């Protein structure tokens, strides 16, 4: 019989208004001084101020690091690590979507592994000391980075993404308070929601799927198909936001344990070369990758289509992306033909591809990119 290891944070808060209780949990776990890792967009939107108010009520000390790019870089991590050390922080808080979460995870890991660099932890479960405890507060229903053992950091010198898969990255506390998501712009809601759908589908068709990951993936796909359009069209719809928060978390539980596939492998290269938003890349590539893998997982693809209320999974995902206003081609994002071969060569080496139900050659990956152009 197959042995399955299921990884997720020890404490998870869900539901409207759960923020203060979650921060109280961090204090109960020993937090005295927090490093808040976020970005300037979260700060400008007033979400950071909301969280600061909750922290101040609990009389916790903190410092803020907002130097985080949409695809966080090694420099973002090292600068944040310097802030943490200068302030003698003992607990890390990430606030935002995938970028602040990934950056914070890397900072927390390097904080306890003196002299190490991000490069030292690239790959699967590289040994090292446990990271500083992390409370991850989500503001988007997409990446599920608030609860996973994954982080992706960009090497700005080599223009590559460096994926880290390590149980030590798993946050101690995850937080999904829909109150922090009500003001999210429609285009970000759309892109991050398609990211969550990609996680759920790729986990469901993964060769590492299990009954536990399947149950989460199936429910996530169904909820996203129903509630993502509502969130995009009616951003203040609290019920839709809450259901999407549950959906992205369940998608996270699925891919945190079953991993993903070629959508992510190809999207990582687009992010590294063009600095494009990850969720948007996933949305554009998803239908084309599904067409490629379909012969190797026909029954599962049929189930995905059924969960989306459609006859064909690839078509359904393309139509959903169109309905919520996302671009349909890579050409619209100014991706160039001349970069396709280079990206394809990197994609086939990406760890995300390992659990795909069908493996691809460089030429086949190039064809997928071109189909998405």
Secondary structure as GFF3:
##gff-version 3
##sequence-region A 1 373
A	DSSP	beta_strand	11	14	.	.	.	ID=ss1
A	DSSP	alpha_helix	19	28	.	.	.	ID=ss2
A	DSSP	beta_strand	33	37	.	.	.	ID=ss3
A	DSSP	alpha_helix	40	44	.	.	.	ID=ss4
A	DSSP	alpha_helix	47	57	.	.	.	ID=ss5
A	DSSP	beta_strand	61	65	.	.	.	ID=ss6
A	DSSP	alpha_helix	74	87	.	.	.	ID=ss7
A	DSSP	beta_strand	91	96	.	.	.	ID=ss8
A	DSSP	alpha_helix	98	112	.	.	.	ID=ss9
A	DSSP	three_ten_helix	118	121	.	.	.	ID=ss10
A	DSSP	beta_strand	123	124	.	.	.	ID=ss11
A	DSSP	beta_strand	134	138	.	.	.	ID=ss12
A	DSSP	beta_strand	150	155	.	.	.	ID=ss13
A	DSSP	beta_strand	160	165	.	.	.	ID=ss14
A	DSSP	three_ten_helix	167	169	.	.	.	ID=ss15
A	DSSP	beta_strand	173	176	.	.	.	ID=ss16
A	DSSP	three_ten_helix	178	180	.	.	.	ID=ss17
A	DSSP	alpha_helix	186	205	.	.	.	ID=ss18
A	DSSP	alpha_helix	211	233	.	.	.	ID=ss19
A	DSSP	alpha_helix	238	258	.	.	.	ID=ss20
A	DSSP	alpha_helix	262	274	.	.	.	ID=ss21
A	DSSP	alpha_helix	278	293	.	.	.	ID=ss22
A	DSSP	three_ten_helix	294	296	.	.	.	ID=ss23
A	DSSP	alpha_helix	298	307	.	.	.	ID=ss24
A	DSSP	alpha_helix	313	323	.	.	.	ID=ss25
A	DSSP	three_ten_helix	331	333	.	.	.	ID=ss26
A	DSSP	three_ten_helix	337	339	.	.	.	ID=ss27
A	DSSP	alpha_helix	340	347	.	.	.	ID=ss28
A	DSSP	three_ten_helix	351	355	.	.	.	ID=ss29
A	DSSP	alpha_helix	362	372	.	.	.	ID=ss30
###
